[in-house]
């Protein structure tokens, strides 16, 4: 199981308006979790789902507030999108 880095400064936040779950999600039922590594944050978000399924999951760069990855119904109907 992957886990969020425990240091104080987090660079990326995985978030949703609904509870998030999945095998790689380190905080079962939480709506957000922070990571230092961009790749890890995106990978965890991509493999996670919301409860109920289909709601948007986003990865946000904390310093800028920019959404760098999103998936789910609200992202773009019918596809996943990245903002790289």
Backbone as CSV, one residue per row, in Angstrom:
resi,resn,N_x,N_y,N_z,CA_x,CA_y,CA_z,C_x,C_y,C_z
1,UNK,0.841,-1.193,0.000,0.000,0.000,0.000,0.875,1.241,0.000
2,UNK,0.540,2.224,-0.786,1.259,3.487,-0.826,0.787,4.356,0.320
3,UNK,1.666,5.227,0.797,1.248,6.127,1.863,1.755,7.527,1.588
4,UNK,1.098,8.490,2.169,1.492,9.888,2.009,2.783,10.124,2.789
5,UNK,3.626,11.007,2.293,4.855,11.369,2.977,4.498,12.073,4.278
6,UNK,5.258,11.825,5.337,4.904,12.369,6.642,5.553,13.716,6.961
7,UNK,6.344,14.288,6.061,6.955,15.579,6.348,5.905,16.688,6.365
8,UNK,6.270,17.824,6.961,5.288,18.898,7.166,4.886,19.627,5.888
9,UNK,5.825,19.866,4.962,5.519,20.630,3.761,5.057,19.699,2.652
10,UNK,3.819,19.839,2.256,3.261,19.013,1.192,3.097,19.869,-0.048
11,UNK,3.473,19.334,-1.195,3.428,20.103,-2.434,2.187,19.844,-3.262
12,UNK,1.559,18.673,-3.095,0.407,18.304,-3.908,-0.701,17.745,-3.032
13,UNK,-1.936,18.088,-3.372,-3.098,17.630,-2.607,-4.047,16.890,-3.548
14,UNK,-4.412,15.678,-3.178,-5.438,14.929,-3.894,-6.735,15.224,-3.156
15,UNK,-7.775,15.647,-3.886,-9.007,16.059,-3.228,-10.237,15.721,-4.048
16,UNK,-11.374,15.680,-3.356,-12.671,15.465,-3.986,-13.742,16.054,-3.085
17,UNK,-14.913,16.300,-3.661,-16.051,16.754,-2.866,-16.723,15.594,-2.142
18,UNK,-16.368,14.374,-2.511,-16.929,13.149,-1.915,-15.816,12.337,-1.270
19,UNK,-16.141,11.435,-0.350,-15.112,10.564,0.236,-14.399,9.758,-0.853
20,UNK,-13.092,9.591,-0.682,-12.260,8.857,-1.639,-11.858,7.526,-1.016
21,UNK,-11.820,6.489,-1.850,-11.378,5.179,-1.377,-10.642,4.455,-2.496
22,UNK,-9.999,3.374,-2.144,-9.253,2.569,-3.097,-8.090,1.897,-2.413
23,UNK,-7.528,0.902,-3.066,-6.425,0.134,-2.475,-5.197,0.991,-2.213
24,UNK,-4.956,2.006,-3.012,-3.769,2.850,-2.831,-4.057,4.122,-2.034
25,UNK,-5.306,4.342,-1.660,-5.677,5.563,-0.934,-5.289,5.409,0.533
26,UNK,-4.372,6.254,1.049,-3.842,6.075,2.407,-4.770,6.513,3.539
27,UNK,-5.853,7.207,3.233,-6.728,7.752,4.278,-8.176,7.391,3.969
28,UNK,-8.538,6.135,4.142,-9.858,5.632,3.750,-10.996,6.542,4.208
29,UNK,-11.822,6.956,3.249,-12.988,7.780,3.536,-12.719,9.277,3.615
30,UNK,-11.444,9.678,3.597,-11.115,11.106,3.644,-11.393,11.749,2.291
31,UNK,-11.570,13.053,2.273,-11.825,13.784,1.031,-10.567,14.419,0.462
32,UNK,-9.464,14.351,1.199,-8.206,14.870,0.679,-7.030,14.239,1.406
33,UNK,-5.890,14.253,0.743,-4.644,13.761,1.321,-3.516,14.472,0.586
34,UNK,-2.442,14.805,1.294,-1.348,15.569,0.697,-0.114,14.707,0.482
35,UNK,0.648,15.051,-0.560,1.845,14.315,-0.957,2.943,15.296,-1.336
36,UNK,4.194,14.881,-1.206,5.315,15.688,-1.683,5.634,15.397,-3.138
37,UNK,5.367,14.195,-3.596,5.745,13.758,-4.931,4.570,13.860,-5.907
38,UNK,4.768,14.589,-6.996,3.706,14.782,-7.992,3.267,13.459,-8.617
39,UNK,4.219,12.642,-9.011,3.904,11.365,-9.642,3.105,10.454,-8.730
40,UNK,3.484,10.411,-7.463,2.754,9.584,-6.505,1.336,10.105,-6.317
41,UNK,1.192,11.422,-6.206,-0.140,12.014,-6.041,-1.041,11.679,-7.227
42,UNK,-0.517,11.811,-8.446,-1.306,11.514,-9.642,-1.630,10.026,-9.722
43,UNK,-0.653,9.174,-9.417,-0.893,7.726,-9.460,-1.966,7.305,-8.467
44,UNK,-1.898,7.827,-7.249,-2.898,7.490,-6.233,-4.272,7.994,-6.660
45,UNK,-4.335,9.219,-7.179,-5.616,9.769,-7.646,-6.192,8.937,-8.783
46,UNK,-5.339,8.544,-9.723,-5.800,7.776,-10.881,-6.358,6.420,-10.484
47,UNK,-5.821,5.827,-9.429,-6.256,4.497,-9.003,-7.358,4.532,-7.944
48,UNK,-7.760,5.710,-7.530,-8.773,5.843,-6.481,-10.150,6.121,-7.082
49,UNK,-11.182,5.907,-6.283,-12.556,6.210,-6.685,-13.234,6.977,-5.571
50,UNK,-14.345,7.590,-5.895,-15.126,8.294,-4.882,-16.316,7.434,-4.481
51,UNK,-16.893,7.788,-3.362,-18.101,7.112,-2.896,-19.198,8.155,-2.758
52,UNK,-20.212,8.133,-3.618,-20.484,7.196,-4.701,-19.515,7.399,-5.863
53,UNK,-19.372,6.342,-6.669,-18.442,6.367,-7.798,-18.807,7.429,-8.827
54,UNK,-17.773,7.884,-9.552,-17.997,8.784,-10.676,-17.775,10.250,-10.397
55,UNK,-17.621,10.638,-9.148,-17.375,12.042,-8.850,-15.911,12.387,-9.119
56,UNK,-15.643,13.662,-9.308,-14.317,14.131,-9.677,-13.305,13.957,-8.550
57,UNK,-12.085,13.561,-8.936,-10.913,13.558,-8.057,-9.880,14.449,-8.731
58,UNK,-9.283,15.361,-7.959,-8.312,16.323,-8.501,-6.980,16.209,-7.767
59,UNK,-5.883,16.529,-8.482,-4.579,16.735,-7.854,-4.263,18.212,-8.023
60,UNK,-4.012,18.888,-6.916,-3.780,20.331,-6.918,-2.353,20.623,-6.455
61,UNK,-1.644,21.483,-7.206,-0.343,21.980,-6.759,-0.641,23.014,-5.673
62,UNK,-0.226,22.734,-4.450,-0.626,23.548,-3.299,-0.180,24.996,-3.425
63,UNK,1.065,25.246,-3.817,1.591,26.615,-3.865,0.846,27.504,-4.855
64,UNK,0.479,26.947,-6.023,-0.171,27.756,-7.053,-1.692,27.612,-7.070
65,UNK,-2.197,26.522,-6.501,-3.631,26.252,-6.559,-4.072,25.671,-7.894
66,UNK,-3.130,25.401,-8.785,-3.443,24.883,-10.119,-3.770,23.390,-10.055
67,UNK,-4.860,23.010,-10.726,-5.223,21.606,-10.844,-4.332,20.994,-11.922
68,UNK,-3.536,19.985,-11.548,-2.614,19.371,-12.506,-3.135,18.047,-13.054
69,UNK,-4.148,17.477,-12.422,-4.769,16.235,-12.896,-6.185,16.192,-12.357
70,UNK,-7.096,15.686,-13.164,-8.460,15.460,-12.697,-9.050,14.277,-13.420
71,UNK,-9.930,13.559,-12.737,-10.645,12.446,-13.352,-12.034,12.384,-12.759
72,UNK,-12.937,11.758,-13.478,-14.311,11.617,-13.011,-15.269,12.380,-13.890
73,UNK,-16.555,12.308,-13.573,-17.601,12.916,-14.393,-17.420,14.414,-14.607
74,UNK,-16.979,15.126,-13.593,-16.879,16.577,-13.710,-15.653,17.027,-14.505
75,UNK,-14.662,16.144,-14.703,-13.435,16.529,-15.406,-13.755,16.934,-16.839
76,UNK,-14.052,15.991,-17.668,-14.482,16.179,-19.054,-15.302,14.961,-19.374
77,UNK,-16.554,15.096,-19.626,-17.403,13.925,-19.862,-16.788,12.949,-20.853
78,UNK,-16.655,11.702,-20.390,-16.153,10.653,-21.258,-14.652,10.461,-21.285
79,UNK,-13.872,11.299,-20.557,-12.423,11.123,-20.588,-11.768,11.691,-19.347
80,UNK,-10.506,11.288,-19.118,-9.686,11.881,-18.073,-8.882,12.995,-18.713
81,UNK,-8.451,13.967,-17.897,-7.679,15.070,-18.446,-6.523,15.405,-17.517
82,UNK,-5.409,15.811,-18.084,-4.292,16.291,-17.296,-3.998,17.712,-17.696
83,UNK,-3.516,18.490,-16.769,-3.198,19.869,-17.059,-1.715,20.129,-17.068
84,UNK,-0.937,19.220,-17.659,0.530,19.375,-17.655,0.987,20.363,-18.656
